[in-house]
Amino acid sequence: MDPIDVEDLYIFQQKSVTQTSRIQDHKMAAAAQQSLTLQVIHGPKKYDVKLHLPENEAGDPLCVRHLTDAVYSLTEIPAEAQKLIYKGKSLKNPKEDLVALGLKAGAKVMLIGKKPTPQDDEETRAMNEVESNMEKQEKKLSDITYELDGIHRGYLNKEQQADSIKHLEKRLAGVAETLMRLLEKLDALSFEEANKGARGKRKSLVNKIQVLLTRIDGLSRGVSDMLARWEVL
């Protein structure tokens, strides 16, 4: 049996120690990804926020979304109204990895924002009703468009076409009138400056309704042209 080289033995031991250390570091990093305790400072209040990765997300990193969800549970400030700041940087992207952003156990995060007032809650309910009604009007508009396309393709005989077109013209006018009323309701809603989520949603709904009204204008012109042609014939 060959004698053991002391130098080779030392190198082998060092490699084993290094490998063991790497495995331990990997396990510690994995554990750190599973849970994280932070301190969130909101004005004079301080919250100890304990984040734990849900079982159905095992293997994924803790991200900004997990923090905003936890902050909402503690403060009732919705995610869209939260402004989280860590070392002068805003944590905006909900998918960003907290550890990759430099957050470690005990890190302090500043929170700016406040929960909606009772008035905002009432206004939000009214806005949700507007959204629901808008979706119904959008469905009606799609149905009218489908029927107009059928008439244009000649699926009805000439005797039925004129009456059907006039009926669809009235339905178009009804949808347009309803959408205009919804715009008026949105214009009457008032949200606090800090409630950026609600203010952004209201703007989005206004834009969607305006797009629908533009569609109606185009369809109405097409209907008028069709009726004019039939009157000539």
GUDOTI-115070 format. One record per residue: residue in three letters; x, y, z of N, C-alpha, C, CB in turn. Coordinates in steps of 0.05 Angstrom, whole numbers, padded with zeros to 5 digits, always signed. Glycine has a CB too. Example, Ala and Ser with C-alpha at 12.3 -4.5 7.8 and 13.67 -1.06 7.14 Angstrom:
BEGIN
Ala+00264-00114+00156+00246-00090+00156+00264-00066+00156+00226-00089+00181 Ser+00257-00045+00142+00273-00021+00143+00258+00001+00157+00282-00012+00114 
//
This chain:
BEGIN
Met+00017-00024+00000+00000+00000+00000+00018+00025+00000-00019+00000+00025 Asp+00012+00043-00018+00028+00067-00021+00023+00085+00003+00022+00082-00047 Pro+00045+00098+00013+00042+00117+00035+00025+00141+00027+00069+00126+00046 Ile+00010+00152+00046-00008+00175+00041+00009+00200+00040-00030+00177+00062 Asp+00006+00215+00018+00020+00240+00016+00006+00261+00033+00021+00250-00014 Val+00020+00272+00052+00009+00291+00071-00003+00316+00057+00030+00301+00092 Glu+00011+00325+00037+00002+00349+00022-00024+00343+00007+00024+00358+00002 Asp-00025+00319-00005-00050+00311-00019-00073+00309+00000-00046+00285-00034 Leu-00068+00298+00024-00089+00295+00044-00099+00322+00053-00078+00279+00068 Tyr-00080+00341+00056-00088+00368+00064-00106+00381+00043-00063+00385+00069 Ile-00098+00378+00017-00113+00390-00005-00141+00378-00006-00099+00386-00032 Phe-00143+00351-00001-00169+00337-00002-00186+00348+00021-00165+00307+00001 Gln-00175+00351+00045-00190+00361+00067-00200+00389+00062-00173+00360+00093 Gln-00184+00406+00050-00191+00433+00045-00214+00434+00025-00167+00449+00034 Lys-00213+00417+00004-00235+00416-00016-00261+00407-00002-00227+00397-00039 Ser-00259+00388+00016-00283+00378+00030-00295+00400+00047-00276+00354+00047 Val-00278+00415+00061-00288+00437+00077-00302+00459+00060-00265+00450+00093 Thr-00288+00465+00037-00299+00485+00019-00327+00476+00008-00280+00491-00004 Gln-00328+00451+00000-00353+00440-00011-00375+00441+00010-00350+00412-00021 Thr-00368+00432+00035-00388+00433+00057-00397+00461+00062-00376+00420+00082 Ser-00379+00480+00062-00386+00508+00067-00404+00519+00045-00360+00525+00068 Arg-00399+00511+00020-00417+00519-00002-00445+00508+00001-00405+00511-00029 Ile-00446+00483+00010-00473+00470+00014-00488+00485+00036-00470+00440+00020 Gln-00474+00491+00057-00486+00505+00080-00496+00533+00071-00467+00508+00103 Asp-00479+00547+00056-00486+00574+00046-00511+00572+00028-00463+00586+00030 His-00512+00551+00011-00535+00548-00007-00560+00543+00009-00530+00524-00026 Lys-00558+00526+00031-00581+00521+00047-00590+00546+00062-00575+00499+00068 Met-00571+00562+00071-00578+00586+00085-00591+00606+00066-00553+00599+00098 Ala-00581+00608+00042-00593+00626+00022-00621+00617+00015-00575+00627-00004 Ala-00624+00591+00012-00651+00580+00006-00671+00586+00029-00650+00550+00001 Ala-00661+00583+00054-00678+00589+00076-00685+00619+00077-00665+00581+00102 Ala-00666+00636+00071-00670+00665+00071-00691+00672+00050-00644+00680+00065 Gln-00693+00657+00028-00712+00663+00007-00740+00655+00017-00705+00648-00018 Gln-00742+00636+00036-00768+00627+00045-00781+00646+00065-00765+00599+00058 Ser-00765+00660+00080-00776+00678+00100-00758+00702+00104-00780+00664+00127 Leu-00770+00724+00113-00754+00749+00117-00770+00767+00136-00749+00763+00089 Thr-00756+00778+00155-00768+00796+00175-00758+00824+00170-00763+00787+00204 Leu-00776+00843+00165-00769+00871+00159-00784+00889+00178-00776+00878+00130 Gln-00774+00914+00180-00788+00934+00195-00799+00955+00176-00770+00947+00217 Val-00825+00959+00176-00838+00979+00159-00845+01003+00176-00863+00968+00145 Ile-00836+01026+00168-00840+01051+00183-00861+01068+00169-00814+01067+00187 His-00883+01074+00182-00905+01089+00170-00911+01113+00189-00930+01072+00165 Gly-00899+01136+00183-00902+01159+00201-00890+01152+00228-00932+01166+00205 Pro-00905+01156+00250-00894+01149+00277-00896+01119+00283-00909+01165+00298 Lys-00910+01104+00267-00914+01076+00273-00893+01058+00260-00942+01067+00263 Lys-00886+01037+00274-00867+01017+00264-00879+00989+00265-00840+01018+00280 Tyr-00877+00975+00243-00888+00948+00241-00866+00928+00236-00910+00947+00219 Asp-00867+00906+00251-00849+00884+00245-00864+00866+00226-00840+00869+00271 Val-00854+00864+00201-00867+00849+00180-00852+00823+00176-00869+00865+00154 Lys-00866+00801+00181-00854+00774+00177-00865+00762+00151-00859+00756+00201 Leu-00847+00759+00132-00855+00748+00106-00848+00719+00104-00842+00764+00083 His-00867+00703+00094-00863+00675+00090-00873+00667+00062-00878+00657+00112 Leu-00857+00653+00048-00864+00645+00021-00886+00624+00022-00839+00634+00005 Pro-00908+00628+00008-00930+00608+00008-00920+00581-00003-00954+00618-00009 Glu-00932+00560+00007-00923+00533-00002-00926+00529-00032-00939+00511+00013 Asn-00947+00541-00044-00951+00537-00072-00931+00553-00089-00980+00545-00080 Glu-00914+00569-00076-00894+00584-00091-00865+00575-00083-00897+00614-00085 Ala-00864+00551-00072-00838+00541-00063-00818+00541-00086-00841+00512-00052 Gly-00794+00551-00080-00773+00552-00101-00771+00580-00113-00778+00532-00122 Asp-00792+00596-00109-00792+00624-00119-00781+00642-00098-00820+00633-00128 Pro-00771+00666-00105-00761+00684-00085-00784+00701-00073-00739+00703-00097 Leu-00779+00711-00049-00797+00731-00038-00795+00757-00055-00792+00736-00008 Cys-00817+00769-00063-00815+00792-00080-00832+00815-00068-00825+00786-00108 Val-00831+00838-00081-00845+00862-00072-00874+00857-00067-00841+00885-00092 Arg-00886+00840-00084-00915+00834-00081-00921+00822-00053-00924+00814-00103 His-00903+00804-00044-00908+00792-00017-00907+00814+00005-00887+00771-00012 Leu-00889+00833+00001-00887+00855+00021-00912+00873+00020-00862+00872+00015 Thr-00921+00880-00004-00945+00898-00005-00969+00883+00006-00950+00907-00034 Asp-00971+00857+00002-00994+00842+00013-00993+00842+00043-00994+00813+00002 Ala-00969+00838+00054-00966+00838+00083-00972+00865+00095-00938+00829+00091 Val-00963+00886+00082-00968+00913+00091-00998+00919+00091-00953+00934+00074 Tyr-01012+00910+00070-01041+00914+00069-01055+00900+00092-01052+00903+00042 Ser-01046+00876+00099-01058+00862+00122-01055+00877+00148-01046+00834+00124 Leu-01032+00891+00151-01027+00905+00176-01039+00933+00177-00997+00907+00180 Thr-01040+00946+00154-01048+00975+00154-01074+00981+00139-01027+00991+00141 Glu-01084+00961+00124-01108+00965+00107-01104+00985+00085-01132+00974+00125 Ile-01079+00991+00079-01072+01008+00056-01069+00991+00032-01046+01025+00062 Pro-01086+00993+00012-01084+00976-00012-01058+00980-00026-01107+00981-00031 Ala-01049+00959-00041-01023+00959-00054-01020+00983-00072-01019+00934-00070 Glu-01041+00990-00087-01039+01013-00106-01036+01040-00092-01064+01013-00124 Ala-01042+01041-00066-01039+01066-00052-01014+01067-00035-01063+01071-00033 Gln-00998+01045-00036-00973+01044-00021-00950+01054-00037-00968+01015-00012 Lys-00932+01068-00023-00906+01076-00035-00885+01066-00015-00904+01107-00040 Leu-00871+01045-00023-00851+01033-00006-00823+01042-00015-00853+01002-00007 Ile-00807+01051+00004-00781+01062-00003-00760+01048+00014-00780+01092+00002 Tyr-00738+01039+00001-00716+01026+00015-00690+01039+00006-00715+00995+00010 Lys-00677+01052+00024-00652+01066+00019-00655+01086-00005-00629+01046+00012 Gly-00677+01100-00004-00682+01121-00025-00693+01111-00051-00657+01135-00030 Lys-00697+01084-00054-00707+01073-00079-00736+01063-00075-00689+01051-00089 Ser-00754+01070-00093-00781+01061-00091-00783+01031-00100-00800+01078-00108 Leu-00798+01016-00085-00802+00988-00092-00828+00986-00108-00804+00969-00067 Lys-00826+00989-00134-00850+00992-00151-00858+00966-00165-00845+01012-00172 Asn-00838+00951-00174-00844+00927-00190-00852+00904-00171-00819+00919-00207 Pro-00877+00895-00172-00886+00874-00154-00871+00847-00157-00915+00869-00157 Lys-00858+00843-00179-00844+00818-00185-00814+00818-00177-00846+00811-00214 Glu-00805+00841-00168-00776+00843-00161-00769+00828-00136-00768+00873-00158 Asp-00747+00814-00137-00737+00798-00115-00727+00816-00093-00714+00779-00125 Leu-00738+00812-00068-00730+00830-00046-00701+00827-00039-00747+00823-00022 Val-00691+00802-00038-00663+00798-00031-00644+00810-00052-00657+00768-00028 Ala-00652+00807-00078-00636+00819-00100-00636+00849-00098-00647+00810-00127 Leu-00656+00861-00086-00657+00890-00082-00640+00899-00058-00686+00899-00078 Gly-00629+00879-00044-00612+00886-00021-00625+00884+00006-00601+00912-00025 Leu-00650+00876+00007-00664+00875+00033-00655+00850+00048-00694+00875+00029 Lys-00647+00854+00073-00639+00833+00091-00656+00833+00116-00608+00835+00098 Ala-00652+00813+00132-00667+00812+00157-00662+00837+00174-00659+00787+00173 Gly-00684+00849+00183-00682+00873+00199-00681+00899+00183-00659+00872+00216 Ala-00681+00897+00156-00680+00921+00139-00705+00939+00145-00679+00913+00109 Lys-00700+00965+00143-00722+00984+00148-00732+00995+00122-00712+01007+00166 Val-00759+00993+00118-00772+01003+00094-00792+01024+00102-00787+00979+00079 Met-00791+01047+00088-00809+01068+00093-00835+01065+00077-00796+01096+00087 Leu-00858+01070+00089-00884+01068+00076-00897+01095+00076-00902+01047+00091 Ile-00906+01103+00052-00921+01128+00048-00948+01120+00036-00906+01149+00030 Gly-00969+01130+00048-00996+01124+00038-01016+01122+00061-00996+01098+00021 Lys-01041+01121+00054-01061+01118+00075-01085+01102+00064-01070+01145+00087 Lys-01099+01089+00082-01122+01073+00073-01145+01091+00064-01131+01054+00096 Pro-01161+01081+00046-01183+01097+00035-01202+01107+00057-01199+01082+00014 Thr-01212+01131+00054-01232+01142+00073-01259+01129+00067-01233+01173+00071 Pro-01278+01131+00085-01305+01121+00080-01317+01132+00054-01324+01127+00103 Gln-01311+01158+00048-01321+01171+00024-01309+01157+00000-01314+01201+00024 Asp-01283+01151+00001-01270+01137-00021-01282+01110-00026-01240+01135-00016 Asp-01288+01096-00004-01301+01070-00006-01327+01072-00021-01305+01057+00022 Glu-01343+01092-00014-01369+01096-00027-01365+01102-00057-01385+01118-00013 Glu-01346+01120-00062-01340+01127-00090-01330+01103-00106-01319+01150-00090 Thr-01314+01086-00093-01304+01062-00106-01327+01043-00113-01284+01047-00088 Arg-01346+01040-00095-01369+01023-00102-01384+01035-00126-01388+01021-00077 Ala-01387+01061-00126-01401+01074-00149-01386+01069-00175-01406+01104-00143 Met-01359+01071-00173-01343+01067-00197-01345+01038-00207-01314+01074-00191 Asn-01346+01019-00188-01349+00991-00196-01375+00986-00210-01346+00973-00171 Glu-01396+01000-00201-01422+00998-00214-01421+01009-00243-01444+01013-00198 Val-01407+01031-00246-01403+01042-00273-01388+01022-00290-01388+01069-00271 Glu-01368+01010-00280-01352+00991-00295-01370+00967-00304-01328+00980-00279 Ser-01386+00957-00286-01404+00935-00292-01424+00942-00314-01419+00925-00267 Asn-01435+00966-00312-01454+00975-00332-01441+00980-00359-01468+01002-00322 Met-01416+00990-00358-01401+00995-00383-01397+00968-00397-01374+01008-00377 Glu-01390+00947-00382-01386+00921-00394-01411+00910-00407-01375+00901-00374 Lys-01434+00916-00395-01460+00907-00407-01465+00922-00433-01483+00913-00387 Gln-01459+00948-00433-01463+00964-00458-01443+00955-00480-01459+00994-00452 Glu-01419+00947-00472-01400+00937-00491-01410+00912-00504-01372+00933-00478 Lys-01423+00894-00488-01434+00869-00498-01457+00875-00518-01444+00852-00475 Lys-01474+00895-00511-01495+00903-00529-01484+00913-00555-01513+00924-00515 Leu-01463+00929-00553-01451+00940-00577-01439+00918-00595-01429+00960-00570 Ser-01428+00898-00583-01417+00875-00598-01439+00860-00612-01401+00856-00580 Asp-01462+00857-00598-01485+00843-00610-01496+00859-00634-01508+00839-00589 Ile-01497+00885-00631-01507+00902-00653-01488+00900-00677-01510+00932-00644 Thr-01462+00901-00671-01442+00899-00693-01445+00873-00708-01414+00902-00681 Tyr-01450+00851-00693-01453+00825-00706-01478+00825-00724-01456+00803-00684 Glu-01500+00836-00714-01525+00837-00730-01522+00854-00755-01548+00846-00712 Leu-01508+00877-00752-01503+00894-00775-01486+00880-00796-01490+00920-00766 Asp-01467+00865-00787-01450+00850-00806-01467+00829-00821-01427+00837-00791 Gly-01486+00817-00807-01503+00797-00820-01520+00810-00841-01521+00784-00799 Ile-01531+00834-00835-01547+00848-00855-01530+00856-00879-01560+00873-00843 His-01506+00866-00873-01488+00874-00895-01481+00850-00913-01462+00886-00883 Arg-01479+00827-00902-01473+00803-00918-01497+00791-00932-01461+00782-00900 Gly-01521+00804-00927-01545+00795-00942-01559+00772-00930-01537+00788-00970 Tyr-01556+00768-00903-01570+00746-00890-01600+00750-00887-01557+00741-00863 Leu-01609+00775-00891-01638+00781-00890-01647+00790-00918-01644+00804-00869 Asn-01673+00784-00923-01683+00793-00949-01688+00823-00948-01710+00779-00956 Lys-01691+00836-00971-01693+00865-00973-01716+00876-00957-01696+00873-01002 Glu-01738+00861-00955-01761+00872-00940-01755+00874-00910-01785+00853-00945 Gln-01739+00856-00900-01732+00857-00872-01709+00875-00865-01726+00829-00863 Gln-01692+00881-00884-01668+00896-00879-01673+00924-00868-01651+00897-00904 Ala-01690+00938-00881-01695+00966-00873-01705+00968-00844-01715+00979-00892 Asp-01725+00951-00838-01737+00951-00811-01715+00944-00790-01761+00932-00809 Ser-01699+00924-00797-01678+00915-00778-01657+00937-00773-01664+00889-00789 Ile-01650+00950-00795-01630+00972-00793-01641+00994-00775-01623+00983-00820 Lys-01666+01002-00779-01678+01023-00763-01679+01015-00733-01706+01030-00773 His-01685+00990-00728-01685+00980-00700-01658+00981-00688-01697+00952-00699 Leu-01637+00973-00703-01610+00973-00693-01600+01002-00689-01591+00959-00713 Glu-01610+01020-00706-01603+01048-00703-01612+01059-00676-01615+01065-00726 Lys-01637+01051-00668-01647+01059-00642-01631+01047-00619-01677+01052-00639 Arg-01624+01022-00622-01608+01009-00601-01581+01022-00598-01605+00979-00608 Leu-01569+01029-00621-01543+01044-00620-01546+01070-00604-01533+01050-00648 Ala-01567+01084-00610-01572+01110-00596-01576+01105-00566-01597+01124-00607 Gly-01589+01083-00559-01593+01077-00530-01567+01071-00516-01612+01053-00528 Val-01550+01056-00529-01524+01049-00517-01507+01075-00514-01509+01029-00534 Ala-01508+01092-00534-01493+01117-00533-01503+01134-00510-01495+01132-00560 Glu-01529+01136-00507-01540+01152-00485-01532+01141-00458-01571+01153-00487 Thr-01532+01115-00455-01524+01103-00429-01495+01108-00423-01530+01073-00429 Leu-01478+01106-00444-01449+01111-00440-01444+01140-00432-01434+01103-00465 Met-01459+01158-00444-01456+01186-00437-01463+01191-00408-01473+01204-00455 Arg-01484+01178-00398-01491+01180-00370-01470+01169-00352-01518+01166-00365 Leu-01457+01147-00361-01436+01135-00345-01412+01154-00343-01427+01108-00357 Leu-01406+01168-00365-01384+01188-00364-01390+01210-00344-01380+01200-00392 Glu-01416+01218-00343-01423+01239-00324-01420+01229-00295-01453+01248-00329 Lys-01426+01204-00290-01423+01193-00263-01393+01192-00256-01436+01165-00262 Leu-01377+01184-00275-01348+01183-00269-01337+01210-00264-01333+01170-00292 Asp-01347+01230-00278-01337+01258-00275-01345+01268-00247-01349+01276-00296 Ala-01367+01258-00236-01377+01267-00210-01362+01254-00187-01407+01262-00207 Leu-01347+01233-00192-01333+01219-00170-01308+01235-00162-01325+01191-00179 Ser-01302+01235-00137-01279+01249-00126-01263+01232-00107-01288+01275-00112 Phe-01237+01227-00114-01220+01211-00097-01197+01228-00087-01209+01187-00113 Glu-01187+01221-00063-01165+01236-00052-01140+01232-00069-01159+01226-00023 Glu-01123+01252-00068-01098+01251-00084-01081+01226-00079-01082+01276-00078 Ala-01081+01217-00054-01065+01194-00047-01076+01168-00059-01063+01192-00017 Asn-01102+01168-00065-01114+01143-00076-01109+01141-00106-01145+01143-00070 Lys-01084+01136-00113-01076+01136-00141-01089+01113-00156-01046+01135-00143 Gly-01093+01090-00142-01105+01067-00155-01132+01073-00166-01106+01044-00136 Ala-01149+01086-00149-01177+01092-00157-01177+01114-00178-01193+01101-00133 Arg-01159+01133-00175-01158+01155-00195-01149+01144-00222-01139+01177-00186 Gly-01130+01125-00222-01121+01113-00247-01143+01096-00260-01096+01096-00242 Lys-01158+01082-00244-01179+01065-00254-01201+01082-00267-01191+01047-00232 Arg-01208+01105-00254-01228+01122-00265-01220+01133-00292-01234+01146-00245 Lys-01195+01141-00294-01184+01151-00320-01186+01129-00341-01155+01160-00317 Ser-01179+01104-00333-01180+01082-00352-01208+01077-00362-01169+01057-00339 Leu-01228+01078-00344-01256+01074-00351-01266+01096-00370-01274+01073-00326 Val-01257+01121-00365-01265+01143-00382-01254+01138-00411-01254+01170-00371 Asn-01229+01129-00412-01217+01124-00439-01232+01101-00453-01187+01116-00435 Lys-01239+01080-00439-01253+01058-00451-01281+01066-00461-01257+01035-00430 Ile-01295+01082-00446-01321+01092-00454-01319+01109-00479-01335+01107-00432 Gln-01298+01126-00480-01294+01143-00503-01288+01127-00528-01272+01163-00498 Val-01274+01105-00525-01268+01087-00547-01294+01075-00557-01248+01065-00539 Leu-01312+01067-00539-01337+01055-00546-01355+01075-00561-01352+01044-00521 Leu-01354+01100-00551-01370+01121-00565-01360+01126-00593-01370+01147-00548 Thr-01334+01125-00596-01322+01128-00623-01332+01106-00641-01292+01129-00622 Arg-01333+01081-00631-01343+01058-00646-01372+01063-00655-01341+01032-00630 Ile-01387+01073-00636-01416+01078-00642-01419+01099-00664-01430+01088-00616 Asp-01402+01120-00663-01403+01141-00684-01398+01128-00711-01382+01163-00678 Gly-01378+01111-00713-01372+01098-00738-01395+01080-00748-01347+01081-00735 Leu-01406+01065-00729-01429+01047-00736-01453+01063-00745-01436+01029-00713 Ser-01458+01085-00731-01481+01102-00737-01479+01114-00765-01484+01125-00717 Arg-01454+01122-00773-01451+01133-00800-01455+01111-00820-01422+01144-00803 Gly-01446+01087-00814-01451+01064-00833-01480+01058-00836-01436+01040-00823 Val-01495+01059-00814-01524+01054-00815-01538+01075-00831-01536+01053-00786 Ser-01531+01100-00827-01543+01122-00842-01538+01119-00872-01532+01150-00832 Asp-01514+01111-00879-01507+01107-00907-01524+01084-00919-01477+01101-00911 Met-01527+01063-00904-01543+01040-00914-01573+01048-00918-01542+01017-00894 Leu-01583+01063-00899-01611+01072-00902-01614+01091-00925-01621+01086-00875 Ala-01594+01108-00929-01596+01127-00952-01596+01113-00978-01572+01147-00951 Arg-01580+01092-00981-01578+01076-01006-01605+01062-01011-01556+01055-01004 Trp-01617+01052-00991-01643+01038-00995-01665+01057-01002-01650+01023-00969 Glu-01664+01082-00991-01684+01101-00998-01682+01109-01028-01682+01126-00981 Val-01657+01110-01038-01653+01116-01066-01664+01094-01083-01624+01121-01072 Leu-01659+01068-01074-01669+01045-01089-01699+01044-01088-01656+01020-01079 
//
